[in-house]
Amino acid sequence: MATEQEPLTLPAEAMRALGYRVVDMLIDHRAGLADKPVGRKAGRATLEALLREPVPERPGDPAALLDRLERDVLPNMLHVDHPRFFAFVPGASNFVSVMAETLSAGLNCFAGTWYAGSGPAQVELVVIDWLRALCGLPEGAGGLFVSGGSMANLTALAVARSAILADRTDGAVAYTSDQTHSSVARALRVLGLTDDRIRILPSDEQFRLPVDRLQQAIAADRAAGRKPFCVIANAGTTNTGAIDPLPALAALCRAQGMWLHADGAYGAPAVLTESGRTLLTGLGGVDSLSLDPHKWLFQPFETGCVLVRDRTLLRDTFQVMPEYLRDTLGTAEEVNFGNYGIQLTRGFRALKLWLSLQTFGLDAFRTAIARGIALAELAEAVLRAGDPAWQVATPAQIGVTTFRYRPAGMADAAVDALQGRIVEALMAEGRALVTSTVLNGRSVLRLCTINPRTSDADIRDTVADLARIGAALAAEAAGDAPAVHPADPHSAAIGGA
């Protein structure tokens, strides 16, 4: 007798075929990625024509839909795991964590309460404690997994507001440097601080937060009757990899009765290496710390983390217990992560990092991070030994180096414009991708080299491509060569099909 098909369910063999096809797509993507373009970008009009349609009323064929994704959607993106993707912060990821993400999504794990997910909660406790120990925080510290560094910064600063200000922000002032990630200013605005209460101090010649200038700003605000409550330090900036003087900042905050938060979303994992541990001295002395395992711990996106020196402050800040959750309260030993942050409904993010650390071992991650540090140092060496037009703006530090193509006799404004044109031309060729930033008012190029699958040849070839493009564009500007016309980045594919 035939049985009725369950709603929103495929037959077992169709599910198996779909799953195998998806795994094949993932493996095919990784295989030979170094020989493929770094990505492509289509214009809005093109994608509207391909994808705009009414919501379908009738079933479709999953295999045909995957074909459509492969043809119309997935090619139109940058491959942040490409070994020559040096822009922003690459996302190298790893296949084991991808499978963990698949398993968590497939089982629809709920990690908001112990009642609903005691196993996932215990794994999260274990992984959080691993990160706490690796970063040097004391045993009383704890935290939770969040979507990324932005949410980690918001969570930590909400705890600071609660602990220092009892959530009263009138007259409150926070301090950071001009190199701090934009998510910090956004978080402070969400928490009720207007821009005039966010002190963004000029960084020093090494792009670090200067302690003497910070002390002066705090003293001035106190004298004016305001309430300094928090300093946000950088444990590896996005721009240059700069690390603020954490021990001196911790001592200052203790003396002032202020909270010290460190944004380690980019650089904190460098603490696993010998050189990074030296640079990050004092990391364990902060009151809170943000991490992004989806950057330098090679996890898929949406794997952020926040650590707080006194873990009870997380619950004090966020716990709300409505009557419909009374059955989940449990015993003192049962941890409800929904009361430790903003999300109640939250997935099993810890599984990705747990399974990959268990599979590969910590030393493999340490070696991979050291590889990223070494690649930036190689890039700096190649730049210094190459075209005399190269100027190193900041030396390699924890996987980042910045530099500038400056032809002899070209004015500063023209040199600034040239850096952007180099980026566009390299994007159009599609072999690699870098981005530009601004340091001390001048445009520079930037390489972030944290993908452990990047080869030495990838570094050398990319620098050579940049020099070739820079020379051609400089010659064009001087009227000595045929015009170079990079593809329009707003409408053209990056690197072709």
C-alpha positions as a printed Julia matrix, in Angstrom:
497×3 Matrix{Float64}:
  0.0    0.0     0.0
  1.43   3.37   -1.01
  2.16   5.81    1.77
  1.48   9.52    1.54
  4.6   11.68    1.06
  5.42  13.81    4.11
  5.11  17.56    3.54
  8.26  19.45    2.55
 10.21  16.22    2.25
 12.0   14.54   -0.63
 12.16  10.76   -1.0
 15.22   9.24    0.66
 17.03   8.55   -2.6
 16.36  12.07   -3.86
 17.76  13.51   -0.62
 20.82  11.31   -0.95
 21.37  12.34   -4.58
 20.99  16.01   -3.67
 23.45  15.69   -0.8
 26.04  13.87   -2.92
 25.69  16.5    -5.64
 26.28  19.33   -3.16
 29.36  17.59   -1.72
 30.67  17.09   -5.25
 30.18  20.8    -5.94
 32.15  21.7    -2.82
 35.02  19.38   -3.67
 35.08  20.5    -7.3
 35.26  24.11   -6.14
 38.32  23.41   -4.02
 40.06  21.27   -6.63
 42.21  23.41   -8.88
 40.99  26.66   -7.32
 44.45  28.2    -7.75
 44.09  27.85  -11.52
 40.71  29.58  -11.61
 39.91  33.3   -11.61
 39.61  34.9    -8.19
 35.96  35.63   -8.95
 33.6   37.74  -10.99
 30.97  40.41  -10.48
 27.87  40.96  -12.62
 25.86  44.15  -12.84
 22.52  44.55  -11.11
 20.6   44.68  -14.4
 22.16  41.42  -15.57
 21.3   39.62  -12.34
 17.77  41.06  -12.25
 17.19  39.62  -15.71
 18.48  36.22  -14.62
 16.88  35.93  -11.2
 13.87  38.26  -10.8
 10.66  36.17  -10.94
  7.42  35.53   -9.02
  7.57  33.11   -6.14
  6.98  29.61   -7.62
  3.69  27.91   -6.77
  4.62  24.44   -8.07
  7.58  22.14   -7.23
 10.85  22.39   -9.08
 13.59  19.89   -9.84
 16.45  20.18   -7.27
 19.03  18.98   -9.81
 17.93  21.61  -12.33
 17.94  24.26   -9.61
 21.53  23.38   -8.69
 22.4   23.69  -12.37
 20.88  27.15  -12.33
 22.83  28.12   -9.21
 26.05  26.93  -10.85
 25.28  28.93  -13.99
 23.71  32.17  -12.74
 24.51  32.73   -9.07
 27.66  31.09   -7.76
 30.0   32.34  -10.53
 29.06  35.92   -9.66
 31.01  36.22   -6.42
 34.53  36.6    -5.16
 36.23  33.46   -3.92
 37.54  34.61   -0.56
 39.2   31.21   -0.14
 41.23  31.62   -3.35
 44.98  31.47   -2.7
 45.47  34.81   -4.47
 42.64  36.61   -2.69
 44.58  39.16   -0.63
 41.8   41.74   -0.21
 40.05  42.69    3.02
 40.51  39.56    5.21
 40.49  36.27    3.29
 38.29  33.42    4.49
 40.24  30.23    3.87
 37.75  27.93    5.69
 38.24  24.13    5.74
 36.18  21.2     4.52
 35.77  19.52    7.93
 34.13  22.65    9.35
 31.9   22.9     6.29
 30.68  19.37    7.0
 30.13  20.32   10.65
 28.03  23.28    9.5
 26.05  20.96    7.24
 25.45  18.52   10.09
 24.36  21.26   12.48
 21.97  22.73    9.93
 20.63  19.33    8.93
 19.85  18.38   12.53
 18.61  21.94   13.21
 20.52  22.04   16.49
 19.26  24.62   18.98
 22.0   26.0    21.22
 20.08  28.61   23.18
 19.18  26.61   26.28
 20.59  23.6    28.1
 17.07  22.14   28.15
 16.94  22.01   24.34
 20.61  21.38   23.57
 22.7   20.16   26.48
 25.21  18.39   24.21
 25.79  21.43   21.98
 25.99  23.65   25.06
 28.67  21.46   26.61
 30.72  21.47   23.39
 30.44  25.27   23.32
 31.62  25.46   26.94
 34.64  23.32   26.08
 35.63  25.26   22.94
 35.13  28.62   24.66
 37.42  27.43   27.45
 40.04  26.34   24.9
 39.99  29.85   23.4
 40.09  31.44   26.84
 43.21  29.49   27.78
 44.93  30.1    24.45
 44.38  33.86   24.83
 45.66  33.86   28.41
 42.46  34.88   30.2
 41.91  33.53   33.74
 39.71  30.55   34.59
 36.83  32.8    35.64
 36.52  34.07   32.09
 33.93  32.78   29.67
 31.98  33.73   26.61
 29.91  32.49   23.73
 29.86  32.13   19.96
 28.18  34.89   17.94
 27.84  35.73   14.26
 31.13  37.63   13.92
 33.36  40.39   15.18
 30.68  43.07   14.89
 28.32  41.19   17.19
 31.21  40.25   19.48
 32.15  43.91   19.89
 28.53  44.89   20.51
 28.12  42.13   23.11
 31.32  43.03   24.96
 30.58  46.74   25.0
 27.06  46.09   26.27
 28.64  44.23   29.2
 31.01  47.17   29.75
 28.09  49.59   29.79
 26.24  47.45   32.31
 29.24  46.77   34.56
 30.71  50.29   34.63
 27.7   52.55   34.02
 24.76  50.43   35.23
 23.41  51.09   31.71
 23.18  54.85   32.28
 25.01  56.49   29.37
 24.48  60.18   30.18
 27.9   61.78   29.94
 29.63  58.47   29.22
 32.7   58.53   26.97
 34.54  55.71   25.15
 38.04  55.93   23.68
 39.73  54.26   20.74
 42.12  55.04   17.89
 41.59  56.04   14.28
 42.62  52.52   13.25
 39.75  50.77   15.05
 37.23  48.76   13.04
 34.02  50.57   12.1
 31.95  47.99   13.99
 33.09  49.54   17.28
 31.61  52.96   16.49
 28.44  51.26   15.26
 28.17  49.22   18.46
 28.64  52.29   20.64
 25.92  54.13   18.73
 23.55  51.19   19.23
 24.36  51.31   22.94
 23.36  54.95   23.2
 26.61  56.9    22.8
 26.39  59.8    20.38
 29.37  60.52   18.15
 30.52  63.37   20.37
 31.01  60.85   23.19
 33.23  58.55   21.11
 36.82  59.78   21.28
 38.66  58.6    18.17
 42.28  59.52   18.9
 45.01  59.87   16.26
 47.26  56.83   16.24
 51.03  57.06   16.62
 53.65  56.51   13.92
 53.16  52.75   14.25
 49.36  53.12   13.98
 48.82  52.24   17.66
 46.69  53.96   20.29
 49.07  56.36   22.14
 48.77  55.97   25.91
 49.9   59.53   26.72
 47.29  61.09   24.43
 44.66  58.74   25.86
 45.52  59.81   29.41
 45.17  63.46   28.43
 41.78  62.87   26.82
 40.49  60.99   29.86
 41.7   63.74   32.2
 40.05  66.43   30.07
 36.73  64.6    30.03
 36.78  64.02   33.78
 37.53  67.7    34.34
 34.53  68.56   32.17
 32.25  66.37   34.29
 31.96  63.51   31.83
 32.27  59.79   32.65
 35.08  57.91   30.87
 34.1   54.25   31.05
 35.75  52.2    28.31
 38.85  51.93   26.13
 38.73  49.84   22.96
 42.16  48.52   22.0
 43.22  46.74   18.83
 44.77  43.31   18.91
 45.67  43.46   15.23
 44.08  46.15   13.07
 42.56  45.41    9.69
 44.58  48.19    8.04
 48.12  47.23    9.06
 48.01  44.48   11.7
 49.0   47.02   14.37
 48.66  45.95   18.0
 48.0   48.54   20.68
 50.14  48.56   23.88
 47.89  46.19   25.81
 49.81  46.02   29.14
 49.99  49.81   29.45
 46.34  50.19   28.5
 45.3   47.54   31.04
 47.23  49.33   33.8
 45.67  52.66   32.85
 42.13  51.25   32.82
 42.6   49.58   36.2
 43.85  52.84   37.68
 40.93  54.76   36.17
 38.23  52.22   37.0
 37.52  51.76   33.3
 36.8   48.76   31.09
 39.38  47.56   28.55
 37.98  45.78   25.51
 40.32  44.39   22.85
 39.14  43.86   19.3
 41.06  40.75   18.3
 38.7   39.77   15.5
 41.57  39.84   13.03
 44.79  39.35   14.95
 44.17  37.51   18.23
 44.77  33.98   16.84
 48.37  35.0    16.1
 48.92  34.38   19.81
 49.29  30.7    18.88
 52.66  31.44   17.26
 55.89  32.42   18.99
 56.18  35.78   17.23
 52.49  36.55   17.66
 52.59  35.71   21.36
 55.34  38.27   21.85
 53.47  40.96   19.92
 50.24  40.21   21.8
 51.76  40.36   25.28
 49.06  41.46   27.71
 46.16  39.97   25.75
 45.06  38.03   28.83
 44.79  41.22   30.87
 41.8   42.7    29.05
 38.25  42.76   30.41
 36.75  41.49   27.17
 37.98  40.24   23.82
 36.38  39.7    20.42
 37.54  36.93   18.11
 36.61  35.89   14.59
 37.43  32.2    14.06
 36.06  32.57   10.53
 39.18  34.59    9.77
 42.46  33.23   11.12
 41.11  30.0    12.58
 39.89  29.0     9.12
 36.19  28.48    9.83
 33.21  29.21    7.56
 31.57  32.6     8.0
 29.27  33.35   10.94
 31.75  31.99   13.47
 32.56  34.85   15.85
 33.29  34.73   19.56
 33.34  37.04   22.57
 35.24  36.39   25.8
 34.68  38.27   29.06
 37.08  38.22   32.01
 34.23  37.7    34.48
 31.77  35.42   32.73
 28.99  36.13   35.26
 28.74  39.65   33.83
 27.39  38.24   30.58
 24.41  36.73   32.38
 23.97  39.82   34.54
 23.77  41.93   31.37
 21.54  39.8    29.17
 19.45  37.38   31.23
 15.7   37.8    30.89
 13.47  34.93   32.01
  9.91  35.15   30.67
  7.29  32.75   31.92
  7.24  30.72   28.72
 10.89  29.75   29.29
 10.56  28.83   32.98
 11.04  25.11   32.24
 14.49  25.86   30.79
 15.88  27.57   33.9
 17.45  24.34   35.2
 20.15  24.05   37.83
 23.12  26.32   38.48
 25.38  23.98   36.48
 23.22  24.19   33.37
 24.33  27.0    31.06
 21.72  28.73   28.92
 23.71  30.61   26.28
 20.54  32.47   25.3
 21.01  34.39   28.56
 24.65  35.24   27.79
 24.07  37.34   24.69
 21.51  38.9    22.39
 20.29  35.78   20.59
 17.91  33.28   22.15
 17.5   31.21   19.0
 21.06  30.35   18.04
 22.7   27.54   16.09
 25.5   25.17   17.04
 28.38  27.41   15.89
 30.91  25.78   18.21
 30.69  22.48   16.34
 32.69  23.79   13.39
 35.71  24.77   15.44
 35.44  21.73   17.73
 35.38  19.21   14.87
 38.21  20.83   12.91
 40.45  21.16   15.98
 39.75  17.55   16.89
 40.44  16.44   13.31
 43.61  18.38   12.52
 45.0   19.19   15.97
 46.04  22.57   17.32
 49.56  22.36   15.89
 48.17  22.3    12.34
 46.38  25.57   13.05
 49.52  27.03   14.63
 51.52  26.08   11.52
 48.88  27.57    9.22
 48.88  30.88   11.12
 52.68  30.99   11.08
 52.49  30.43    7.33
 50.31  33.53    6.93
 52.78  35.62    8.94
 55.67  34.35    6.82
 53.86  35.08    3.55
 53.44  38.76    4.45
 57.13  38.94    5.32
 57.93  37.38    1.94
 55.73  39.96    0.21
 57.58  42.79    1.95
 60.95  41.31    0.94
 59.84  40.94   -2.69
 58.58  44.54   -2.74
 61.82  45.91   -1.3
 63.92  43.96   -3.8
 61.72  44.69   -6.83
 60.64  47.68   -8.87
 62.21  50.86   -7.4
 58.79  52.53   -7.63
 57.58  50.4    -4.71
 57.46  52.07   -1.3
 56.67  49.91    1.72
 54.24  51.92    3.85
 54.11  49.53    6.82
 56.3   46.48    7.33
 54.74  43.05    7.49
 52.98  42.4    10.78
 50.77  39.4    11.6
 49.88  38.72    7.98
 49.44  42.28    6.64
 51.75  44.55    4.69
 50.95  47.85    2.94
 52.81  49.54    0.1
 52.52  52.15   -2.61
 53.49  52.32   -6.28
 55.12  55.73   -6.71
 56.72  56.44  -10.08
 59.48  59.03  -10.01
 58.23  62.59  -10.46
 54.53  61.83   -9.98
 52.64  64.18   -7.62
 51.07  62.81   -4.46
 47.49  63.3    -5.65
 48.22  61.44   -8.88
 49.95  58.66   -6.93
 46.87  58.33   -4.72
 44.63  57.97   -7.77
 47.05  55.48   -9.31
 46.65  53.01   -6.41
 42.92  52.75   -7.03
 43.45  52.26  -10.76
 45.92  49.47  -10.05
 43.31  47.72   -7.9
 40.69  48.02  -10.64
 43.02  46.75  -13.36
 44.1   43.75  -11.3
 40.44  42.97  -10.57
 39.69  43.08  -14.29
 42.45  40.58  -15.04
 41.12  38.26  -12.35
 44.36  36.48  -11.46
 44.5   38.0    -7.96
 42.76  40.59   -5.82
 44.15  43.26   -3.52
 42.49  46.34   -2.08
 43.61  49.8    -1.12
 43.31  51.76    2.12
 44.39  55.17    3.44
 47.24  55.73    5.9
 48.24  59.21    7.03
 46.05  60.68    4.31
 47.72  58.77    1.46
 46.34  55.86   -0.56
 48.24  52.58   -0.28
 47.82  49.02   -1.47
 47.36  46.25    1.07
 48.02  42.51    1.08
 46.47  40.22    3.7
 48.12  36.82    3.42
 46.38  34.53    5.9
 45.39  31.74    3.5
 47.77  28.84    4.27
 47.2   27.45    0.77
 48.83  30.51   -0.79
 52.18  29.62   -2.35
 55.39  31.66   -2.47
 54.86  31.85   -6.23
 51.4   33.36   -5.69
 53.03  36.17   -3.74
 55.83  36.77   -6.25
 53.5   36.62   -9.26
 50.98  39.0    -7.7
 53.65  41.59   -6.88
 54.95  41.24  -10.43
 51.45  41.74  -11.85
 50.96  44.83   -9.69
 54.29  46.29  -10.84
 53.47  45.6   -14.49
 50.05  47.22  -14.16
 51.46  50.15  -12.2
 54.15  50.82  -14.82
 51.63  50.64  -17.67
 49.19  52.99  -15.96
 51.98  55.43  -15.06
 53.16  55.44  -18.66
 49.6   56.03  -19.84
 49.27  58.97  -17.43
 52.5   60.43  -18.8
 51.28  59.99  -22.38
 54.02  57.49  -23.23
 51.94  54.4   -23.9
 48.58  53.23  -25.29
 45.73  53.65  -22.82
 44.99  50.86  -20.39
 41.27  50.29  -20.01
 40.41  48.02  -17.08
 36.98  46.49  -17.23
 34.23  48.51  -15.55
 34.13  47.08  -12.03
 30.45  47.94  -11.74
 29.33  45.8   -14.63
 32.07  43.5   -15.84
 33.07  40.08  -14.72
 36.2   39.88  -12.64
 38.45  37.49  -14.42
 35.9   36.4   -17.01
 33.8   33.28  -16.92
